[in-house]
Amino acid sequence: LTEVYVSISIPARILIVLSILIMLGIWVLIALFHIRNPDVQTHEVMVWGGVSTLITILLLVSLRMPMKTFNFPFRVNQYNIGRQLYLAKNFVVVAMFELNAIMLCRMLDSFALGQGIFNIASFIFLGLLLVTSIGYFVWAWVWR
């Protein structure tokens, strides 16, 4: 197969910016919490910040990788490669946003804010991630 380039749509670019802002917001909240409470250990929330950063970097790098590095769920050919690559890149973007939102909710729950509402929100985002994954595989199967 020849190399195919699929540009990232404007809604996907907005989700990328939001994901990066969430990741940076996590680190700002960690710093503010540590400044206000220097005696409290922040190891657990540092893990959430580190995981969010790692997820963001890895998924942003994966968007820039050549097409042949993607592992598609179905066989690709010259007729469907553009659609499959479009679906894969959009799935990566949406998953990055949802994973960063989960990390933010888990971190805020670690601060004991919101009386458990952030724990519920993290499970809602986890459900959305599951729905997104199922949707990706369904559309990849339809467009195979």
NORHUTA-V208949 format. One line per field, one symbol per residue. ss: DSSP state (h for helix, s for strand, l for the rest). psi: psi as a letter, one per 30 degrees, with the letter a starting at -180 (. if undefined). burial: # if it has 9 or more other ideal C-beta (glycine too) atoms within 8 Angstrom, else .. A space follows every 50 residues. Layout:
# NORHUTA-V208949
ss = ???
psi = ???
burial = ???
This chain:
# NORHUTA-V208949
ss = lllllllllhhhhhhhhhhhhhhhhhhhhhhhhhhhllllllhhhhhhhh hhhhhhhhhhhhhlllhhhlllllllllllhhhhhhhhhhhhhhhhhhhh hhhhhhhhhhlllhhhhhhhhhhhhhhhhhhhhhhhhhhhhhll
psi = klkkkklkleeeeeeeeeeeeeeeeeeeeeeeeeefiffkkgeefeeeee eeeeeeeeeeeffflleffkjkflklaffgeeeeeeeeeeeeeeeeeeee eeeeeeeeeefhkghfefeeeeeeeeeeeeeeeeeeeeeeeeg.
burial = #..#...#...##.##.###.##.###.##..##.......#..##.##. ###.##..##.##...#....#.......##..################# ###########......##.##..##.##..##..##.###.#.
